[in-house]
Amino acid sequence: MKPRLPSFLLVMALAAVAAPVTAAAAATSQPQALRAEQDIAAFVRSEMQERQIPGLQLAVIQHGKVVLSRNFGLASLQYQVPVTDASLFSINSATKAFAGVAVMQLVQEGKIDLAAPIGQYLTGLPAAWQAVTVTQLLNHTSGLPDVLDQRSGKLVGPQPDDAAAAWTAVQALPMEAQPGERYRYNQTNYVLLAQLIELQGGQPFTAFIQRRQFDVAGMPHSGFGDAKDVVANKASSYVLDRGGKGYRNVIEDFPVFMRAGAGINSNAGELANWLVALQSGRLLAPASVERLWQPTSLKDGKPGAWALGWPAIGRDAHRAVAGIGGARSAFYVYPDDGLAVVILSNLAGGQPEQLIDTVAGFYLPALRQQRGGAYAAHLLRKQAASSGFDGLEQKLVAIRRQHGLSAPTEDDLNAWGYRLLAQQRTKQALAVLQLAVQLAPGSANAHDSLAEAHEADGGTALAVAHYRRTLELDPGNTHAAARLRSLAAR
């Protein structure tokens, strides 16, 4: 685990990966780097306050070096323990990225063929499962039924805490689609991948990850565990209570047979070590890393949502691959830009992945122009707090012009608007959600959100108008239809 770099070392690390500079240029770059670090910290603190995130770790890796490492807030609300470099956070489904690396390590050794059907390796599977390929498991296009009921969060079957019964029950369910036809996030895929890694790797899945990744990368404190395990320096996990008025403890349950899909506890420093090891050839050969992060396609040729164990953040430039877990921990790697960002938090639903492009934009100015909406929303919030919510559109235009930023996304503004609604600040929420509609007039979701705000504010006629517009844009929107029926019955 690497300690936080002092400011002067931060500047040296940044300079070390750039072209040689003159003394005058170096003197100029130092305050710029310090300002960037301060601006990043201010942005993160603001987002933590908005999202009510108790504790957070941040690391930025540029060209194989950790150039920024910061800790914010509390690891434990109960005991008022601050986040430190040693604090460990649950990374939840970002564990799947480690499973992807493990598969590729065995591919390199000739023990796994990505195109092979899983039935070539594992016996006793239902006939319909046997033709699913290893790649289709990794990228969630298998069409298999899910062993985890996404609605309840419990295992399928009559005994939701019985792993063996759940595995028997899921194998009796019908296929949800033909392999390769469509993407659907699915835990069954990674249960099978754990079995594959154990069979071809000759040891339990968790031991394989420990020996082949944690030990090699320099991750002495990272490991597997949930609420039943004693994990030293583990940050508590929270979720906001209804209405965002308090916190509840999250009781983490990562069954052992599902730990290729979730269950790692780590910190930003050790995840940074792992990303450096991965990109420097210590875990995989460069060609294997390239294949690991290559986006995959559906049978009809349309792009899939995942690479091999990693979500693919597709766009025209500054592509990224990610590990995202529990809406509370995430890391992005920008393979073409020599950059990676890790943000871990202890709030389920805090969605730190939404902050990563903004942090990366301080190191990639072109990305900031392309994906600077979250930072624009941050600056707009600051301005609204000081000068009010009137004229938000004009304020946003000025902010974008001054800082060279893209517009906030609908999600950026919706999240802000709903936080204001939860605080019963309906007039301010209306202003924000109206801006979302102005920026995305063809979005059914934006109109639906604005309708909710009008309804909360007592503006029934305006609520009805926007619910109707929602249904014009999306006739299948059940929420808008239900609200219209309810309002008509009053």
C-alpha positions as CSV (number, residue, x, y, z in Angstrom):
1,M,0.0,0.0,0.0
2,K,1.4,3.3,-1.0
3,P,1.1,6.4,1.3
4,R,-0.4,9.6,0.1
5,L,2.1,11.6,-1.8
6,P,3.0,15.0,-0.3
7,S,2.3,17.9,-2.7
8,F,5.9,18.3,-3.8
9,L,6.1,14.6,-4.6
10,L,2.8,14.8,-6.5
11,V,4.3,17.5,-8.7
12,M,7.5,15.3,-9.2
13,A,5.3,12.3,-10.1
14,L,3.4,14.3,-12.7
15,A,6.5,15.8,-14.1
16,A,8.2,12.4,-14.3
17,V,5.8,11.1,-16.9
18,A,5.9,14.3,-19.0
19,A,8.5,15.7,-21.4
20,P,11.5,17.5,-19.7
21,V,10.6,21.0,-18.7
22,T,12.5,24.1,-18.0
23,A,12.9,25.4,-14.4
24,A,10.5,28.3,-15.2
25,A,7.9,25.8,-16.6
26,A,8.3,23.6,-13.5
27,A,7.7,26.6,-11.3
28,T,4.5,27.3,-13.3
29,S,3.4,23.6,-13.2
30,Q,3.6,23.3,-9.4
31,P,0.8,25.7,-8.5
32,Q,-1.3,24.2,-11.3
33,A,-0.9,20.7,-9.9
34,L,-1.7,22.0,-6.4
35,R,-4.8,23.8,-7.6
36,A,-5.9,20.7,-9.4
37,E,-5.5,18.6,-6.2
38,Q,-7.4,21.2,-4.3
39,D,-10.2,21.4,-6.9
40,I,-10.5,17.6,-6.9
41,A,-10.8,17.5,-3.1
42,A,-13.4,20.3,-3.2
43,F,-15.4,18.4,-5.8
44,V,-15.2,15.1,-3.9
45,R,-16.2,16.8,-0.6
46,S,-19.1,18.5,-2.3
47,E,-20.3,15.3,-3.8
48,M,-20.0,13.4,-0.5
49,Q,-22.1,16.0,1.1
50,E,-24.7,15.9,-1.7
51,R,-24.8,12.1,-1.7
52,Q,-24.4,11.8,2.1
53,I,-21.4,9.5,1.7
54,P,-19.8,9.0,5.2
55,G,-16.3,7.9,4.0
56,L,-14.4,7.7,0.8
57,Q,-10.9,6.8,-0.6
58,L,-9.5,8.2,-3.9
59,A,-6.4,7.2,-5.9
60,V,-5.3,8.3,-9.3
61,I,-2.7,6.3,-11.3
62,Q,-1.0,7.9,-14.2
63,H,1.5,6.1,-16.4
64,G,2.2,3.5,-13.7
65,K,2.6,5.8,-10.8
66,V,0.1,6.8,-8.0
67,V,0.0,10.6,-8.4
68,L,-2.9,11.3,-6.0
69,S,-4.1,9.5,-2.9
70,R,-6.6,11.0,-0.5
71,N,-8.9,9.9,2.3
72,F,-12.2,11.6,3.3
73,G,-14.7,11.3,6.0
74,L,-15.5,8.5,8.4
75,A,-15.0,4.8,8.1
76,S,-17.4,4.3,11.1
77,L,-20.2,6.6,12.0
78,Q,-20.9,4.6,15.2
79,Y,-17.3,5.0,16.5
80,Q,-16.3,8.2,14.6
81,V,-13.3,6.4,13.1
82,P,-11.8,8.4,10.2
83,V,-10.9,6.8,6.9
84,T,-7.2,6.2,6.6
85,D,-4.9,4.5,4.1
86,A,-5.4,1.2,6.0
87,S,-9.3,1.3,5.8
88,L,-10.8,-1.5,3.8
89,F,-13.9,-1.2,1.7
90,S,-16.2,-3.8,0.1
91,I,-15.8,-3.6,-3.7
92,N,-18.9,-5.9,-4.3
93,S,-19.3,-6.8,-7.9
94,A,-16.0,-5.1,-8.9
95,T,-14.7,-8.5,-7.8
96,K,-15.7,-9.7,-11.3
97,A,-12.8,-7.9,-12.8
98,F,-10.4,-10.1,-10.7
99,A,-12.3,-13.1,-12.0
100,G,-11.8,-11.9,-15.6
101,V,-8.0,-11.6,-15.0
102,A,-8.0,-15.1,-13.5
103,V,-9.6,-16.5,-16.6
104,M,-7.1,-14.8,-18.8
105,Q,-4.2,-16.1,-16.7
106,L,-5.5,-19.6,-17.4
107,V,-6.1,-18.8,-21.1
108,Q,-2.4,-17.7,-21.3
109,E,-1.4,-21.1,-19.9
110,G,-3.5,-22.9,-22.5
111,K,-5.9,-24.3,-19.8
112,I,-9.0,-22.4,-21.0
113,D,-10.3,-21.5,-24.4
114,L,-12.5,-18.4,-24.4
115,A,-14.6,-19.7,-27.3
116,A,-15.1,-23.1,-25.8
117,P,-18.5,-24.2,-24.4
118,I,-18.6,-24.4,-20.7
119,G,-19.8,-28.0,-21.0
120,Q,-16.3,-28.9,-22.3
121,Y,-15.0,-28.3,-18.8
122,L,-17.8,-28.7,-16.3
123,T,-19.9,-31.9,-16.1
124,G,-23.4,-32.4,-14.8
125,L,-24.8,-29.1,-16.2
126,P,-28.3,-28.9,-17.8
127,A,-28.2,-29.7,-21.5
128,A,-29.2,-26.1,-22.4
129,W,-26.3,-24.7,-20.4
130,Q,-23.6,-26.7,-21.9
131,A,-23.2,-24.7,-25.2
132,V,-22.7,-21.4,-23.4
133,T,-19.1,-20.2,-24.0
134,V,-16.6,-18.9,-21.5
135,T,-16.8,-15.4,-23.2
136,Q,-20.6,-15.4,-22.8
137,L,-20.3,-16.0,-19.1
138,L,-17.7,-13.3,-18.7
139,N,-19.8,-10.7,-20.6
140,H,-23.2,-11.6,-19.3
141,T,-24.7,-12.7,-22.6
142,S,-25.2,-16.4,-21.6
143,G,-29.0,-16.3,-21.4
144,L,-28.8,-18.4,-18.2
145,P,-31.4,-18.0,-15.4
146,D,-30.1,-16.0,-12.4
147,V,-29.3,-17.8,-9.1
148,L,-30.0,-14.4,-7.4
149,D,-33.5,-13.0,-7.5
150,Q,-32.8,-9.4,-8.5
151,R,-36.0,-8.1,-6.9
152,S,-35.5,-9.6,-3.5
153,G,-31.7,-9.8,-3.4
154,K,-32.1,-13.4,-2.1
155,L,-31.1,-16.7,-3.7
156,V,-33.7,-18.4,-5.8
157,G,-35.5,-21.5,-4.5
158,P,-37.7,-22.3,-1.5
159,Q,-34.8,-21.8,1.0
160,P,-33.2,-18.4,0.2
161,D,-30.2,-19.0,2.6
162,D,-29.4,-22.5,1.3
163,A,-26.7,-22.3,-1.4
164,A,-27.0,-26.0,-2.4
165,A,-30.8,-25.7,-2.7
166,A,-30.5,-22.5,-4.8
167,W,-28.0,-24.1,-7.2
168,T,-30.4,-27.0,-7.7
169,A,-33.3,-24.6,-8.1
170,V,-31.7,-22.4,-10.7
171,Q,-30.7,-25.4,-12.9
172,A,-34.4,-26.3,-13.1
173,L,-35.3,-22.9,-14.5
174,P,-35.7,-22.3,-18.3
175,M,-33.2,-20.3,-20.3
176,E,-34.0,-16.6,-20.5
177,A,-32.5,-16.2,-24.0
178,Q,-30.4,-18.0,-26.5
179,P,-26.6,-17.6,-25.7
180,G,-25.2,-14.5,-27.2
181,E,-28.5,-12.9,-28.1
182,R,-28.8,-10.2,-25.4
183,Y,-27.0,-8.8,-22.4
184,R,-28.4,-9.4,-18.9
185,Y,-26.3,-9.0,-15.7
186,N,-26.4,-12.4,-14.0
187,Q,-24.7,-14.0,-11.0
188,T,-25.0,-17.6,-12.3
189,N,-22.3,-16.7,-14.9
190,Y,-19.7,-16.1,-12.2
191,V,-20.7,-19.1,-10.1
192,L,-19.8,-21.2,-13.2
193,L,-16.6,-19.2,-13.8
194,A,-15.5,-19.8,-10.2
195,Q,-16.0,-23.6,-10.8
196,L,-14.0,-23.3,-14.0
197,I,-11.1,-21.4,-12.4
198,E,-11.0,-23.9,-9.5
199,L,-11.0,-26.9,-11.9
200,Q,-8.4,-25.6,-14.3
201,G,-6.4,-23.7,-11.7
202,G,-6.2,-26.6,-9.3
203,Q,-7.2,-24.7,-6.2
204,P,-10.1,-22.9,-4.6
205,F,-11.1,-19.7,-6.3
206,T,-10.2,-17.4,-3.4
207,A,-6.8,-19.1,-3.0
208,F,-6.1,-18.7,-6.7
209,I,-6.8,-14.9,-6.5
210,Q,-4.7,-14.6,-3.3
211,R,-1.7,-16.3,-4.8
212,R,-1.9,-15.2,-8.4
213,Q,-3.1,-11.6,-7.9
214,F,-3.0,-10.3,-4.4
215,D,0.4,-11.7,-3.5
216,V,2.0,-10.7,-6.9
217,A,0.5,-7.2,-7.0
218,G,1.4,-6.3,-3.4
219,M,-2.0,-6.4,-1.7
220,P,-1.3,-7.8,1.8
221,H,-4.5,-6.5,3.4
222,S,-6.9,-7.4,0.7
223,G,-9.1,-10.5,0.9
224,F,-12.5,-12.0,0.8
225,G,-15.2,-11.7,3.5
226,D,-18.7,-10.5,4.4
227,A,-20.5,-9.5,7.6
228,K,-19.9,-13.0,9.1
229,D,-16.1,-12.6,8.9
230,V,-13.8,-10.6,11.1
231,V,-12.0,-8.2,8.8
232,A,-9.4,-5.8,10.4
233,N,-9.8,-2.1,9.5
234,K,-13.0,-2.8,7.6
235,A,-15.1,0.3,7.0
236,S,-18.7,-0.1,8.0
237,S,-21.2,-0.3,5.2
238,Y,-24.3,1.9,5.2
239,V,-27.4,2.7,3.2
240,L,-29.6,5.7,3.5
241,D,-32.9,5.3,5.3
242,R,-36.1,6.2,3.5
243,G,-36.1,9.9,2.7
244,G,-32.4,10.2,3.3
245,K,-32.9,11.2,6.9
246,G,-30.5,8.7,8.4
247,Y,-28.4,5.6,7.9
248,R,-28.9,1.9,8.3
249,N,-26.2,-0.7,8.5
250,V,-25.8,-2.9,5.5
251,I,-25.5,-6.6,6.4
252,E,-23.2,-7.9,3.7
253,D,-23.8,-11.5,2.5
254,F,-21.5,-12.8,-0.1
255,P,-22.0,-16.6,-0.2
256,V,-18.7,-18.5,-0.7
257,F,-20.0,-20.2,-3.9
258,M,-20.6,-16.8,-5.4
259,R,-17.3,-15.1,-4.5
260,A,-16.1,-14.8,-8.1
261,G,-18.9,-12.2,-8.4
262,A,-18.5,-10.3,-5.2
263,G,-16.7,-10.4,-1.8
264,I,-13.4,-8.7,-2.0
265,N,-12.4,-6.1,0.6
266,S,-9.6,-3.8,-0.4
267,N,-8.5,-0.2,-0.3
268,A,-7.6,2.4,-2.9
269,G,-3.8,2.0,-2.4
270,E,-3.8,-1.8,-2.9
271,L,-6.2,-1.6,-5.9
272,A,-3.8,0.9,-7.4
273,N,-1.0,-1.6,-6.9
274,W,-3.1,-4.2,-8.7
275,L,-3.9,-1.9,-11.6
276,V,-0.2,-1.1,-12.0
277,A,0.7,-4.7,-11.8
278,L,-1.9,-5.6,-14.4
279,Q,-0.7,-2.9,-16.9
280,S,3.0,-3.5,-16.3
281,G,2.8,-7.2,-17.3
282,R,3.2,-8.8,-13.9
283,L,-0.2,-10.4,-14.0
284,L,-0.8,-10.8,-17.7
285,A,1.1,-10.3,-20.9
286,P,0.2,-7.1,-22.7
287,A,-1.7,-8.9,-25.5
288,S,-3.8,-10.7,-22.9
289,V,-4.6,-7.4,-21.1
290,E,-5.7,-6.0,-24.5
291,R,-8.0,-8.9,-25.1
292,L,-9.3,-8.7,-21.5
293,W,-10.5,-5.1,-22.1
294,Q,-11.7,-5.6,-25.7
295,P,-15.5,-4.9,-25.9
296,T,-17.5,-7.9,-27.0
297,S,-20.5,-8.1,-29.3
298,L,-23.9,-9.8,-29.4
299,K,-24.8,-12.4,-32.1
300,D,-26.3,-9.6,-34.3
301,G,-23.1,-7.7,-34.2
302,K,-24.3,-5.0,-31.9
303,P,-21.8,-4.0,-29.2
304,G,-22.1,-5.7,-25.8
305,A,-22.0,-3.8,-22.5
306,W,-19.0,-5.7,-21.1
307,A,-15.5,-6.8,-22.0
308,L,-14.2,-9.9,-20.2
309,G,-15.3,-9.4,-16.6
310,W,-15.1,-5.6,-16.9
311,P,-17.9,-3.2,-17.9
312,A,-16.9,-1.3,-21.1
313,I,-17.5,2.4,-21.0
314,G,-17.8,3.0,-24.7
315,R,-17.5,6.4,-26.5
316,D,-15.8,8.0,-29.4
317,A,-12.6,8.9,-27.4
318,H,-11.1,8.2,-24.0
319,R,-12.7,4.8,-23.8
320,A,-12.6,3.2,-20.4
321,V,-13.1,-0.2,-18.7
322,A,-14.4,-0.5,-15.2
323,G,-15.0,-2.4,-12.0
324,I,-18.2,-1.2,-10.4
325,G,-19.7,-2.7,-7.2
326,G,-22.7,-2.1,-5.1
327,A,-23.1,1.4,-6.3
328,R,-20.5,2.3,-3.7
329,S,-17.0,1.3,-5.1
330,A,-15.6,1.7,-8.6
331,F,-12.4,2.0,-10.6
332,Y,-12.0,3.1,-14.2
333,V,-9.0,2.4,-16.4
334,Y,-8.5,4.6,-19.5
335,P,-6.2,2.3,-21.6
336,D,-5.4,4.8,-24.3
337,D,-4.5,7.6,-21.9
338,G,-2.3,5.9,-19.3
339,L,-4.7,6.8,-16.5
340,A,-6.8,5.0,-13.9
341,V,-9.0,6.3,-11.0
342,V,-10.2,4.4,-8.0
343,I,-13.0,5.7,-5.7
344,L,-14.2,3.5,-2.8
345,S,-17.0,4.5,-0.4
346,N,-19.0,3.0,2.4
347,L,-22.5,4.1,1.2
348,A,-24.5,1.7,-0.9
349,G,-26.2,3.9,-3.5
350,G,-23.6,6.6,-3.3
351,Q,-22.6,5.8,-6.9
352,P,-19.0,7.0,-6.9
353,E,-18.6,5.7,-10.5
354,Q,-20.4,8.9,-11.5
355,L,-17.5,11.0,-10.1
356,I,-14.7,9.2,-11.9
357,D,-14.8,10.9,-15.3
358,T,-14.8,14.3,-13.5
359,V,-11.6,13.4,-11.5
360,A,-10.0,12.0,-14.7
361,G,-10.8,15.2,-16.5
362,F,-8.3,17.1,-14.4
363,Y,-5.6,15.0,-16.0
364,L,-7.3,14.7,-19.4
365,P,-8.6,18.1,-20.5
366,A,-10.2,16.7,-23.7
367,L,-12.2,14.3,-21.5
368,R,-13.3,17.1,-19.4
369,Q,-14.8,18.8,-22.5
370,Q,-16.4,15.5,-23.5
371,R,-17.6,14.2,-20.1
372,G,-17.5,17.3,-17.8
373,G,-21.2,17.3,-17.0
374,A,-20.8,16.2,-13.3
375,Y,-18.3,19.0,-12.7
376,A,-20.6,21.5,-14.4
377,A,-23.4,20.3,-12.0
378,H,-21.1,20.7,-9.1
379,L,-20.2,24.3,-10.0
380,L,-23.9,25.0,-10.7
381,R,-24.8,23.7,-7.2
382,K,-22.2,26.0,-5.7
383,Q,-23.6,29.0,-7.6
384,A,-27.2,28.1,-6.8
385,A,-26.3,27.9,-3.1
386,S,-24.8,31.4,-3.1
387,S,-27.1,33.2,-5.6
388,G,-30.3,31.2,-5.7
389,F,-32.0,28.8,-8.1
390,D,-33.5,31.5,-10.4
391,G,-32.1,31.4,-14.0
392,L,-30.3,28.1,-13.7
393,E,-30.1,27.7,-17.4
394,Q,-28.2,31.0,-17.8
395,K,-25.9,30.2,-15.0
396,L,-25.1,26.9,-16.6
397,V,-24.3,28.5,-19.9
398,A,-21.8,30.8,-18.2
399,I,-20.2,28.0,-16.3
400,R,-19.8,25.9,-19.4
401,R,-18.3,28.7,-21.3
402,Q,-15.9,29.7,-18.5
403,H,-14.6,26.2,-17.8
404,G,-15.0,24.4,-21.2
405,L,-17.4,21.8,-19.8
406,S,-20.1,19.6,-21.4
407,A,-23.7,19.9,-20.1
408,P,-24.7,17.9,-17.1
409,T,-26.4,14.6,-18.0
410,E,-30.0,13.9,-17.2
411,D,-28.9,11.6,-14.5
412,D,-26.7,14.3,-12.9
413,L,-29.7,16.7,-12.7
414,N,-32.2,14.0,-11.7
415,A,-30.1,12.9,-8.8
416,W,-29.7,16.5,-7.6
417,G,-33.5,17.1,-8.0
418,Y,-34.5,14.0,-6.1
419,R,-32.1,14.9,-3.3
420,L,-33.8,18.3,-3.0
421,L,-37.2,16.6,-3.0
422,A,-36.1,14.3,-0.2
423,Q,-35.1,17.4,1.8
424,Q,-38.6,18.9,1.0
425,R,-37.1,21.7,-1.0
426,T,-39.7,21.4,-3.7
427,K,-39.2,24.8,-5.3
428,Q,-35.5,24.2,-5.8
429,A,-36.1,20.7,-7.0
430,L,-38.6,22.1,-9.6
431,A,-35.9,24.5,-10.9
432,V,-33.4,21.7,-11.3
433,L,-35.7,19.2,-12.9
434,Q,-37.1,21.8,-15.2
435,L,-33.5,22.4,-16.4
436,A,-33.2,18.7,-17.0
437,V,-36.3,18.8,-19.3
438,Q,-34.9,21.9,-21.1
439,L,-31.7,20.0,-21.7
440,A,-33.4,16.7,-22.7
441,P,-36.9,17.6,-23.9
442,G,-37.3,14.2,-25.6
443,S,-36.7,12.2,-22.4
444,A,-39.7,10.5,-20.9
445,N,-37.8,10.0,-17.7
446,A,-37.0,13.8,-17.4
447,H,-40.7,14.6,-17.8
448,D,-41.7,11.9,-15.3
449,S,-39.3,13.3,-12.7
450,L,-40.5,16.9,-13.2
451,A,-44.1,15.7,-12.9
452,E,-43.3,14.2,-9.5
453,A,-41.8,17.5,-8.4
454,H,-44.9,19.4,-9.5
455,E,-47.1,16.8,-7.7
456,A,-45.0,17.3,-4.5
457,D,-45.4,21.0,-4.8
458,G,-49.2,20.8,-5.2
459,G,-49.2,21.6,-8.9
460,T,-51.6,18.9,-10.0
461,A,-52.4,20.4,-13.4
462,L,-48.7,20.7,-14.3
463,A,-48.0,17.2,-12.9
464,V,-50.7,15.8,-15.1
465,A,-49.3,17.6,-18.2
466,H,-45.9,16.2,-17.7
467,Y,-47.1,12.7,-16.9
468,R,-49.1,12.8,-20.1
469,R,-46.0,13.9,-22.0
470,T,-44.1,11.1,-20.4
471,L,-46.6,8.6,-21.9
472,E,-46.4,10.2,-25.3
473,L,-42.7,9.7,-25.3
474,D,-42.8,6.2,-23.6
475,P,-46.2,4.5,-23.7
476,G,-44.9,1.7,-21.5
477,N,-44.0,4.0,-18.5
478,T,-46.1,2.3,-15.8
479,H,-45.2,4.9,-13.1
480,A,-46.7,7.8,-15.1
481,A,-49.8,5.8,-16.0
482,A,-50.3,4.9,-12.3
483,R,-49.9,8.4,-11.1
484,L,-52.4,9.7,-13.7
485,R,-55.0,7.2,-12.5
486,S,-54.3,8.2,-8.9
487,L,-54.6,11.9,-9.7
488,A,-57.8,11.4,-11.7
489,A,-59.4,9.6,-8.8
490,R,-59.0,12.5,-6.4
